[in-house]
Amino acid sequence: MKYNNYRNAISSLTAHKTDSTIPLVALLAGLAIGAVIGILFAPNSGTDTRTKIADKAKDLSDSAKDKLHLAKSKILSEVDQLADLKDQVFDKAKTKSNEALNAVGDVVDQVKSKAKDLESDAKHTAENVLNS
C-alpha cells in the first residue's frame, strides 16, 4: 500500500512542469543592475573608469587581431603546402603516365617485330614448300 502512495506522489511531482525562464531573466537583470551600481559607486572617477574600459577593450582588440593574423598566416602556410603537394602529385602522375605510354610503345614495337619475324618465317616456309 505504501508503495502506491509513493508512486502517486512521484507521478504528481513529475507531472508539474516548471518554467525556468523567469528566474533566469531575473538573475540576468540582477547581474546587470549590480554591474551598473558597482560602476556608479566605484572609488575611481568616471574618467578613470572609462579610460580603464577603453584600455581593456583596446587590449582585447589587439589580442584578437594578433590571433587573427596568426590564424591567417597558418592558413596561408597550409595553402602553400597543399599547392606544393598538388604539384608533386601532378608531376608524379605525369611521370607515371609517360612511363606507361613508353611501356605500351615498347610492347607494340615488340609485337610488330614478332609479327614481322612470323611473316618472314611464314614466307620462308611457303618458299620451301613450293620449292620441294
N, CA and C atoms as a LAMMPS dump frame, in Angstrom:
ITEM: TIMESTEP
0
ITEM: NUMBER OF ATOMS
396
ITEM: BOX BOUNDS ff ff ff
-5.0000000000000000e+02 5.0000000000000000e+02
-5.0000000000000000e+02 5.0000000000000000e+02
-5.0000000000000000e+02 5.0000000000000000e+02
ITEM: ATOMS id mol type element x y z
1 1 1 N 0.802 -1.191 0
2 1 2 C 0 0 0
3 1 3 C 0.854 1.267 0
4 2 1 N 1.87 1.291 0.835
5 2 2 C 2.72 2.472 0.908
6 2 3 C 3.412 2.722 -0.431
7 3 1 N 3.712 1.642 -1.111
8 3 2 C 4.375 1.751 -2.396
9 3 3 C 3.53 2.547 -3.393
10 4 1 N 2.256 2.301 -3.419
11 4 2 C 1.359 3.023 -4.321
12 4 3 C 1.311 4.501 -3.992
13 5 1 N 1.358 4.844 -2.697
14 5 2 C 1.342 6.256 -2.301
15 5 3 C 2.604 6.977 -2.788
16 6 1 N 3.744 6.306 -2.659
17 6 2 C 4.984 6.921 -3.135
18 6 3 C 4.96 7.09 -4.652
19 7 1 N 4.447 6.078 -5.311
20 7 2 C 4.377 6.154 -6.762
21 7 3 C 3.443 7.292 -7.187
22 8 1 N 2.334 7.459 -6.531
23 8 2 C 1.417 8.549 -6.854
24 8 3 C 2.057 9.903 -6.571
25 9 1 N 2.797 9.99 -5.468
26 9 2 C 3.452 11.249 -5.119
27 9 3 C 4.516 11.612 -6.158
28 10 1 N 5.297 10.626 -6.576
29 10 2 C 6.33 10.875 -7.579
30 10 3 C 5.689 11.259 -8.904
31 11 1 N 4.62 10.593 -9.282
32 11 2 C 3.927 10.921 -10.525
33 11 3 C 3.389 12.341 -10.499
34 12 1 N 2.833 12.735 -9.362
35 12 2 C 2.282 14.084 -9.295
36 12 3 C 3.383 15.137 -9.339
37 13 1 N 4.562 14.835 -8.759
38 13 2 C 5.668 15.784 -8.796
39 13 3 C 6.249 15.913 -10.202
40 14 1 N 6.359 14.806 -10.906
41 14 2 C 6.948 14.86 -12.247
42 14 3 C 5.965 15.392 -13.275
43 15 1 N 4.695 15.383 -12.955
44 15 2 C 3.698 15.873 -13.903
45 15 3 C 3.721 17.388 -13.999
46 16 1 N 4.182 18.071 -12.945
47 16 2 C 4.225 19.533 -12.947
48 16 3 C 5.474 19.991 -13.684
49 17 1 N 5.274 20.854 -14.629
50 17 2 C 6.406 21.419 -15.356
51 17 3 C 6.672 22.81 -14.819
52 18 1 N 7.939 23.114 -14.637
53 18 2 C 8.302 24.439 -14.139
54 18 3 C 8.884 25.247 -15.286
55 19 1 N 8.606 26.534 -15.261
56 19 2 C 9.137 27.441 -16.262
57 19 3 C 10.372 28.111 -15.668
58 20 1 N 11.56 27.794 -16.218
59 20 2 C 12.807 28.322 -15.651
60 20 3 C 13.247 29.614 -16.324
61 21 1 N 12.493 30.141 -17.253
62 21 2 C 12.916 31.37 -17.937
63 21 3 C 12.766 32.599 -17.052
64 22 1 N 11.747 32.606 -16.223
65 22 2 C 11.534 33.776 -15.355
66 22 3 C 12.674 33.927 -14.349
67 23 1 N 13.074 32.89 -13.632
68 23 2 C 14.216 33.061 -12.72
69 23 3 C 15.506 33.414 -13.458
70 24 1 N 15.688 32.89 -14.646
71 24 2 C 16.894 33.186 -15.415
72 24 3 C 16.919 34.657 -15.825
73 25 1 N 15.802 35.188 -16.275
74 25 2 C 15.713 36.604 -16.646
75 25 3 C 15.95 37.478 -15.417
76 26 1 N 15.372 37.085 -14.305
77 26 2 C 15.561 37.852 -13.068
78 26 3 C 17.025 37.851 -12.646
79 27 1 N 17.697 36.692 -12.782
80 27 2 C 19.111 36.598 -12.426
81 27 3 C 19.952 37.509 -13.316
82 28 1 N 19.723 37.478 -14.626
83 28 2 C 20.484 38.321 -15.547
84 28 3 C 20.218 39.797 -15.303
85 29 1 N 18.962 40.15 -15.021
86 29 2 C 18.639 41.55 -14.723
87 29 3 C 19.347 41.989 -13.445
88 30 1 N 19.379 41.127 -12.441
89 30 2 C 20.067 41.453 -11.194
90 30 3 C 21.56 41.646 -11.407
91 31 1 N 22.148 40.799 -12.236
92 31 2 C 23.575 40.949 -12.533
93 31 3 C 23.853 42.266 -13.247
94 32 1 N 23.002 42.629 -14.198
95 32 2 C 23.192 43.88 -14.93
96 32 3 C 23.043 45.08 -14.001
97 33 1 N 22.025 45.045 -13.157
98 33 2 C 21.811 46.155 -12.216
99 33 3 C 22.979 46.251 -11.24
100 34 1 N 23.463 45.103 -10.788
101 34 2 C 24.608 45.093 -9.873
102 34 3 C 25.851 45.666 -10.529
103 35 1 N 26.085 45.351 -11.8
104 35 2 C 27.248 45.89 -12.501
105 35 3 C 27.15 47.4 -12.64
106 36 1 N 25.969 47.892 -12.966
107 36 2 C 25.774 49.343 -13.108
108 36 3 C 25.993 50.039 -11.762
109 37 1 N 25.438 49.482 -10.716
110 37 2 C 25.606 50.095 -9.388
111 37 3 C 27.072 50.045 -8.968
112 38 1 N 27.751 48.935 -9.279
113 38 2 C 29.17 48.822 -8.946
114 38 3 C 30.004 49.871 -9.644
115 39 1 N 29.697 50.142 -10.887
116 39 2 C 30.438 51.179 -11.62
117 39 3 C 30.116 52.566 -11.067
118 40 1 N 28.848 52.787 -10.725
119 40 2 C 28.467 54.102 -10.205
120 40 3 C 29.118 54.406 -8.86
121 41 1 N 29.258 53.389 -8.029
122 41 2 C 29.82 53.604 -6.694
123 41 3 C 31.289 53.213 -6.605
124 42 1 N 31.952 53.053 -7.728
125 42 2 C 33.366 52.686 -7.737
126 42 3 C 34.189 53.839 -7.172
127 43 1 N 35.334 53.509 -6.579
128 43 2 C 36.163 54.565 -5.982
129 43 3 C 36.841 55.451 -7.019
130 44 1 N 36.919 54.995 -8.258
131 44 2 C 37.56 55.806 -9.299
132 44 3 C 36.547 56.771 -9.906
133 45 1 N 37.098 57.817 -10.515
134 45 2 C 36.209 58.776 -11.176
135 45 3 C 35.713 58.169 -12.487
136 46 1 N 34.709 58.794 -13.049
137 46 2 C 34.139 58.318 -14.309
138 46 3 C 35.166 58.305 -15.431
139 47 1 N 36.013 59.331 -15.441
140 47 2 C 37.044 59.41 -16.479
141 47 3 C 38.011 58.236 -16.361
142 48 1 N 38.434 57.936 -15.132
143 48 2 C 39.35 56.807 -14.907
144 48 3 C 38.699 55.486 -15.3
145 49 1 N 37.439 55.346 -14.947
146 49 2 C 36.722 54.11 -15.265
147 49 3 C 36.589 53.943 -16.773
148 50 1 N 36.228 55.021 -17.454
149 50 2 C 36.102 54.957 -18.913
150 50 3 C 37.449 54.671 -19.566
151 51 1 N 38.513 55.26 -19.032
152 51 2 C 39.858 55.016 -19.56
153 51 3 C 40.238 53.551 -19.385
154 52 1 N 39.945 52.998 -18.205
155 52 2 C 40.254 51.583 -17.962
156 52 3 C 39.457 50.68 -18.908
157 53 1 N 38.19 51.021 -19.102
158 53 2 C 37.354 50.22 -20.009
159 53 3 C 37.886 50.32 -21.433
160 54 1 N 38.268 51.536 -21.861
161 54 2 C 38.8 51.719 -23.213
162 54 3 C 40.12 50.963 -23.388
163 55 1 N 40.992 51.029 -22.376
164 55 2 C 42.271 50.309 -22.446
165 55 3 C 42.056 48.803 -22.533
166 56 1 N 41.147 48.309 -21.731
167 56 2 C 40.862 46.866 -21.745
168 56 3 C 40.275 46.452 -23.094
169 57 1 N 39.393 47.286 -23.652
170 57 2 C 38.814 46.993 -24.963
171 57 3 C 39.893 47 -26.04
172 58 1 N 40.838 47.949 -25.939
173 58 2 C 41.936 48.012 -26.909
174 58 3 C 42.816 46.78 -26.78
175 59 1 N 43.109 46.371 -25.547
176 59 2 C 43.911 45.166 -25.333
177 59 3 C 43.225 43.936 -25.931
178 60 1 N 41.926 43.826 -25.699
179 60 2 C 41.186 42.692 -26.256
180 60 3 C 41.183 42.737 -27.781
181 61 1 N 41.043 43.946 -28.332
182 61 2 C 41.055 44.107 -29.791
183 61 3 C 42.416 43.724 -30.368
184 62 1 N 43.482 44.185 -29.723
185 62 2 C 44.826 43.839 -30.194
186 62 3 C 45.068 42.339 -30.11
187 63 1 N 44.622 41.733 -29.041
188 63 2 C 44.776 40.29 -28.879
189 63 3 C 44.016 39.536 -29.963
190 64 1 N 42.811 39.988 -30.254
191 64 2 C 42.013 39.345 -31.308
192 64 3 C 42.684 39.513 -32.667
193 65 1 N 43.236 40.714 -32.937
194 65 2 C 43.926 40.953 -34.204
195 65 3 C 45.15 40.058 -34.327
196 66 1 N 45.912 39.928 -33.237
197 66 2 C 47.096 39.062 -33.263
198 66 3 C 46.711 37.613 -33.558
199 67 1 N 45.657 37.149 -32.909
200 67 2 C 45.217 35.772 -33.14
201 67 3 C 44.722 35.594 -34.567
202 68 1 N 44.055 36.626 -35.094
203 68 2 C 43.57 36.567 -36.472
204 68 3 C 44.736 36.51 -37.453
205 69 1 N 45.751 37.335 -37.228
206 69 2 C 46.917 37.324 -38.11
207 69 3 C 47.654 35.987 -38.022
208 70 1 N 47.752 35.446 -36.826
209 70 2 C 48.399 34.143 -36.639
210 70 3 C 47.628 33.057 -37.381
211 71 1 N 46.325 33.068 -37.249
212 71 2 C 45.499 32.072 -37.941
213 71 3 C 45.608 32.25 -39.455
214 72 1 N 45.619 33.506 -39.912
215 72 2 C 45.72 33.778 -41.342
216 72 3 C 47.052 33.275 -41.895
217 73 1 N 48.147 33.54 -41.177
218 73 2 C 49.45 33.082 -41.658
219 73 3 C 49.535 31.556 -41.64
220 74 1 N 48.918 30.942 -40.655
221 74 2 C 48.918 29.475 -40.589
222 74 3 C 48.119 28.893 -41.761
223 75 1 N 46.979 29.502 -42.069
224 75 2 C 46.16 29.044 -43.199
225 75 3 C 46.919 29.231 -44.514
226 76 1 N 47.58 30.385 -44.677
227 76 2 C 48.346 30.609 -45.905
228 76 3 C 49.487 29.613 -46.034
229 77 1 N 50.122 29.282 -44.926
230 77 2 C 51.186 28.281 -44.944
231 77 3 C 50.641 26.922 -45.365
232 78 1 N 49.486 26.573 -44.825
233 78 2 C 48.858 25.301 -45.193
234 78 3 C 48.466 25.299 -46.67
235 79 1 N 47.983 26.427 -47.174
236 79 2 C 47.608 26.527 -48.583
237 79 3 C 48.848 26.331 -49.456
238 80 1 N 49.971 26.956 -49.067
239 80 2 C 51.208 26.783 -49.827
240 80 3 C 51.666 25.328 -49.825
241 81 1 N 51.56 24.678 -48.667
242 81 2 C 51.945 23.27 -48.585
243 81 3 C 51.043 22.41 -49.459
244 82 1 N 49.744 22.715 -49.463
245 82 2 C 48.826 21.958 -50.314
246 82 3 C 49.121 22.186 -51.791
247 83 1 N 49.479 23.412 -52.16
248 83 2 C 49.822 23.699 -53.553
249 83 3 C 51.077 22.924 -53.96
250 84 1 N 52.069 22.888 -53.065
251 84 2 C 53.28 22.117 -53.356
252 84 3 C 52.96 20.635 -53.49
253 85 1 N 52.131 20.133 -52.612
254 85 2 C 51.74 18.723 -52.665
255 85 3 C 50.997 18.421 -53.962
256 86 1 N 50.115 19.339 -54.36
257 86 2 C 49.376 19.17 -55.625
258 86 3 C 50.345 19.099 -56.79
259 87 1 N 51.348 19.988 -56.803
260 87 2 C 52.333 19.983 -57.882
261 87 3 C 53.122 18.679 -57.891
262 88 1 N 53.49 18.188 -56.718
263 88 2 C 54.233 16.93 -56.641
264 88 3 C 53.388 15.773 -57.167
265 89 1 N 52.133 15.735 -56.774
266 89 2 C 51.241 14.662 -57.227
267 89 3 C 51.051 14.751 -58.738
268 90 1 N 50.876 15.953 -59.246
269 90 2 C 50.699 16.143 -60.695
270 90 3 C 51.941 15.68 -61.451
271 91 1 N 53.122 16.084 -60.964
272 91 2 C 54.361 15.681 -61.623
273 91 3 C 54.545 14.164 -61.586
274 92 1 N 54.233 13.561 -60.452
275 92 2 C 54.366 12.111 -60.316
276 92 3 C 53.392 11.394 -61.256
277 93 1 N 52.161 11.894 -61.334
278 93 2 C 51.17 11.291 -62.223
279 93 3 C 51.607 11.437 -63.678
280 94 1 N 52.159 12.592 -64.026
281 94 2 C 52.63 12.815 -65.39
282 94 3 C 53.776 11.867 -65.711
283 95 1 N 54.709 11.706 -64.782
284 95 2 C 55.834 10.794 -64.977
285 95 3 C 55.346 9.36 -65.157
286 96 1 N 54.419 8.942 -64.296
287 96 2 C 53.886 7.575 -64.388
288 96 3 C 53.145 7.359 -65.704
289 97 1 N 52.376 8.353 -66.141
290 97 2 C 51.646 8.185 -67.403
291 97 3 C 52.618 8.118 -68.579
292 98 1 N 53.693 8.922 -68.534
293 98 2 C 54.71 8.845 -69.593
294 98 3 C 55.396 7.484 -69.592
295 99 1 N 55.706 6.97 -68.385
296 99 2 C 56.312 5.646 -68.291
297 99 3 C 55.375 4.583 -68.849
298 100 1 N 54.095 4.694 -68.556
299 100 2 C 53.115 3.732 -69.06
300 100 3 C 53.017 3.815 -70.581
301 101 1 N 52.999 5.027 -71.119
302 101 2 C 52.957 5.189 -72.581
303 101 3 C 54.2 4.606 -73.24
304 102 1 N 55.355 4.839 -72.615
305 102 2 C 56.592 4.281 -73.156
306 102 3 C 56.562 2.758 -73.106
307 103 1 N 56.054 2.2 -72.006
308 103 2 C 55.96 0.747 -71.885
309 103 3 C 55.024 0.184 -72.94
310 104 1 N 53.893 0.845 -73.166
311 104 2 C 52.951 0.396 -74.194
312 104 3 C 53.611 0.482 -75.567
313 105 1 N 54.344 1.553 -75.812
314 105 2 C 55.062 1.698 -77.086
315 105 3 C 56.08 0.582 -77.276
316 106 1 N 56.817 0.22 -76.217
317 106 2 C 57.782 -0.879 -76.293
318 106 3 C 57.09 -2.192 -76.612
319 107 1 N 55.959 -2.453 -75.966
320 107 2 C 55.208 -3.686 -76.215
321 107 3 C 54.705 -3.713 -77.663
322 108 1 N 54.226 -2.589 -78.154
323 108 2 C 53.752 -2.512 -79.549
324 108 3 C 54.913 -2.789 -80.507
325 109 1 N 56.078 -2.201 -80.218
326 109 2 C 57.255 -2.439 -81.063
327 109 3 C 57.648 -3.917 -81.051
328 110 1 N 57.601 -4.549 -79.871
329 110 2 C 57.932 -5.968 -79.771
330 110 3 C 56.929 -6.815 -80.56
331 111 1 N 55.655 -6.479 -80.455
332 111 2 C 54.623 -7.224 -81.179
333 111 3 C 54.828 -7.064 -82.69
334 112 1 N 55.14 -5.842 -83.127
335 112 2 C 55.397 -5.609 -84.549
336 112 3 C 56.604 -6.424 -85.021
337 113 1 N 57.646 -6.422 -84.202
338 113 2 C 58.856 -7.164 -84.556
339 113 3 C 58.565 -8.659 -84.653
340 114 1 N 57.832 -9.199 -83.699
341 114 2 C 57.487 -10.617 -83.727
342 114 3 C 56.581 -10.933 -84.912
343 115 1 N 55.672 -10 -85.236
344 115 2 C 54.794 -10.201 -86.383
345 115 3 C 55.61 -10.24 -87.67
346 116 1 N 56.624 -9.366 -87.791
347 116 2 C 57.49 -9.375 -88.971
348 116 3 C 58.298 -10.662 -89.036
349 117 1 N 58.781 -11.092 -87.854
350 117 2 C 59.533 -12.353 -87.81
351 117 3 C 58.647 -13.517 -88.236
352 118 1 N 57.404 -13.546 -87.753
353 118 2 C 56.471 -14.616 -88.126
354 118 3 C 56.147 -14.551 -89.62
355 119 1 N 56 -13.327 -90.138
356 119 2 C 55.714 -13.162 -91.557
357 119 3 C 56.883 -13.678 -92.394
358 120 1 N 58.083 -13.315 -91.957
359 120 2 C 59.274 -13.758 -92.685
360 120 3 C 59.423 -15.273 -92.598
361 121 1 N 59.157 -15.864 -91.413
362 121 2 C 59.216 -17.327 -91.263
363 121 3 C 58.152 -17.986 -92.132
364 122 1 N 56.96 -17.397 -92.179
365 122 2 C 55.88 -17.968 -92.995
366 122 3 C 56.255 -17.92 -94.473
367 123 1 N 56.869 -16.812 -94.94
368 123 2 C 57.289 -16.697 -96.338
369 123 3 C 58.362 -17.731 -96.655
370 124 1 N 59.305 -17.86 -95.713
371 124 2 C 60.399 -18.805 -95.913
372 124 3 C 59.866 -20.237 -95.977
373 125 1 N 58.919 -20.552 -95.083
374 125 2 C 58.317 -21.884 -95.078
375 125 3 C 57.522 -22.114 -96.347
376 126 1 N 56.79 -21.09 -96.802
377 126 2 C 55.996 -21.223 -98.025
378 126 3 C 56.917 -21.423 -99.228
379 127 1 N 58.057 -20.738 -99.291
380 127 2 C 59.012 -20.914 -100.395
381 127 3 C 59.595 -22.319 -100.395
382 128 1 N 59.883 -22.819 -99.176
383 128 2 C 60.442 -24.173 -99.076
384 128 3 C 59.419 -25.207 -99.533
385 129 1 N 58.153 -24.992 -99.173
386 129 2 C 57.101 -25.924 -99.576
387 129 3 C 56.92 -25.871 -101.082
388 130 1 N 56.977 -24.681 -101.664
389 130 2 C 56.794 -24.534 -103.104
390 130 3 C 57.994 -25.1 -103.868
391 131 1 N 59.164 -24.983 -103.345
392 131 2 C 60.383 -25.455 -103.998
393 131 3 C 60.533 -26.969 -103.866
394 132 1 N 59.92 -27.615 -102.966
395 132 2 C 60.108 -29.059 -102.816
396 132 3 C 59.216 -29.885 -103.638
